[in-house]
Amino acid sequence: MKREKKRMRDLTLGQLYNKMLDEMGPQGWWPAESKVEIILGAILVQNTNWKNVEKSLTNIKAITEFAPEKVSELNKEYLMSLILPSGFYQNKSKAIIEIFQWLKKYRFDLKRMKEIYGEQLHSQLLLLHGIGEETADVLLLYVFDEKVFIADKYTQKLFTFFTGRRNKELFVIKKACS
């Protein structure tokens, strides 16, 4: 066991990626049928589990079919009732409303938004209520198709295992992997 652990610690990031891909195969993350569902899921999953998110997404889909125009028209009280299973529904409803109003300004044209904001897209996402570093990175990767490394708590644990040092600063890990 100790010998295997030592060999694992000697892997480069590329070797680790290839080993995980060989062992587990493509994982198909993020689980969604549309970019709208990804946006909603990225907000709803904060501080809860995916089972609760699925319930909320099912509720929203039944009403909007994930049409961005329909999502942007939901009023706060009704949206809160739809996302109740995900918890923190007041905060999350505010975040959903804000991001969909922002998207609406650009007629939900993600490509255009990417062209307009360029490298500032990450900063623009962080200005929105309820969008932190990890959620912004998820949106950049899965919604805007940018190559971004998502540094999260699991990444932090993995780096602690490989380096033997606990690094509390996720941005340091992100920078090392970018």
N, C-alpha and C positions, 0 to 999 in steps of 0.2 A: 504494500500500500504506500509506504513512504517513498519507495523508488518510483512508483507511478506518479505520485504527487510531484516529485522533483522533476521528472521528465515533462510533466504538464507545464510546470513553471518555466521551463526553458523554451517553450514555444513562442514564436513571434505572433503578432496579431493575425497576420495572413495565414499562418499555419493553424492557429486556433480556429479561425473562420472555416478553413477547409476541413479540419477535423470535425467540427460541429456539423457542417453541411453533409459530410460523408456519413456521420452517425445518425443524424436526424432527418436529413433531406430538407427540401424547401418547406418552409413553415407557412407560407401564404399569409403573412401578416401584412396588413391590417385586415381583419375579417369584415368585409363590407361589400355591398353591391354597387355603391355609388360614392362619389366624393362628398355628397351631402351627408350620407350616413357616417362617413369617416369623421367629418367635422363634429357632428353631434356626438358620436362615440368618444372622441378625444376629450370633449368637455364632460360628458356624463360619467366617464370612468374615474374621474378624479375622486379619490378617497372612498372608493367602493369597489365591488367586484363585478366581473363581466356579466354574471347572471342577472344582477339588478339592472345593469345597462341594457341588456337584451329586452327586458320587460318594458323599459322606457322607450327603446327604439321601436318595439312592436306597436306601442301606443301611438307614437308619432307617425309611423308609417301608415297606420290605419286611417289617419286623418289627412296626411299630406302626400302620401306615396313618395316621400322624400323629394318632392318638387321644391327647389329652393324658394321660389316665389311664395308657395303656400306656407313654408316654414317661416318665412319673414313676416307673414301676415298674422301669425298666431299672437294673441294678446298674452300678457304675462300670467294672468290668473289661470287661463286655460292651459298654457304651456306647463305651469307648475303642477297642475293636476296630472298631466301626461307623464311627467318625469319624476313623480313622487317616489317610485321604487329606487331611484338612484341616490336619494338623499340630497341634502343641501340644495333643495329644489329652488329656493329663492335666489341664491347666488348663481346657480347653474342656469336658471331661466334668464337671468340678467345677461350672463355671458353669451348664451345662445342668441338672444335678441340682438345684442350689440354686434356680434360677428356677422349675423345675417343682414343687418342693416348696412354694415360696412360693405359686404359683398354685393348688396343690392345697388349701391352707388356705382358699381362697375358692371351692372347688369349680369352679375354672377359669372363674368368672363374671367376665369382664373388665369388664362394665358395672358390676357391684357394686363391684369394686376401684376403678374410676374414681370412683364416688360416695363411697366410704369415704375415699380418699386425696386427692381433689380436686387442688389445686395442689401438694400434697406428693408426688404420684406420681413425678415426676422424681427427687426426693430419695430416695424409697424404692427406686427402681430402682438408683440409684448405690450403695446399701448392699449390693447383691448382688455376689457374687464374679464377676469377669470382665465387669462392666457398667460401661463408662466413659461419658463425656459423649456421644460420637457414637452408641454403641449404645443408650443410654437415649433419645436423640432419635429414632432409628429406630423403637424400640418404641413410643414415644408417638405417632408419626405413623401407622405402618402397623398397629399392633396395637390401640392404644387410641383411634385416630381423633382425636387432638388435632392442632390446627394448630401445627406446630413447624417451624422452619427448621433443617435439618441442616447444620451447618458442618463441613466435612471438608477434607482436603488439596486436593481439586479446587476447592473454594470459595475456599480460600486463594490458589491460583494465579490464579483468575479475578479476585479482588479485587486482586491484585498487578498484573495486566494493566490493569485499569480505573483504578486509582488511581495506579499508578506507584510505590506504596510497598509494601514487604513487611511484612505484619502477622502476627507469629508467634502472637498470641493469638486463637484461634478464637472464644472467647466474645465478643470485641469485634466480630467479623464477624457472629456470630449475633445480637447485640444490634442491630446496624445494620440487619439484615434483618427483625427481628421487629416 
